[in-house]
Amino acid sequence: MKIIHLDTSTYCNILRVISESTSKVFYIEDFAQCGTYTAIRSELVRLEQKGVLIRLARGIYMHENNAGKYTIPEIVDLILDDFRIRFGIDFYPTGKFLLYKTGILTDLPKKIELAYEHNYPRKINLFSKYHIEFKHSSCTWITKVMDSNLRNLLIVLSLKWKEDYRGKKEDVIKRIASKVDRKTVFQYEDIIPLSHLKRCKSILYI
């Protein structure tokens, strides 16, 4: 009869990875060295059933002790922060998610849109209720603008307005522009395309 040493079992190896990690979000790939793919998937299901892990999305988990501490919007931010660090990808909010992040919308939209340089679109179905979508964008220069208020203004200026967005685009632009320090525009003159720069300055009366 084959004897399984618990200290080297897939289950215990996964628990060890979880306990030693500083990350709050886990991907199934994080446990690649813990056993075979089939064994890992089986033990992750077991850990879900025991309440140790919470399944956020396909292949993405969080420790139960952490999951109870965060709201869904905070969990979204954790996933996005982890995604940015893990894959070294810069992206920015767009669509209704941008309006939510700027306070125009009060409720987290079901469709969480993000724009990034890669041509490969990616979608994460969170709790089978929210959909995080990464879409291609050619405006990658926006990620180099570190001032969040100015960056949000530039994104809105580049955004194709849709009928189901709340309010008029001009009103949203004025609201976001009111938070921008005019001096910060000059810090990014070499980054912002001329057409955007001219419009930005005209809105801010520079």
Disulfide bonds with the S-S distance in Angstrom:
none
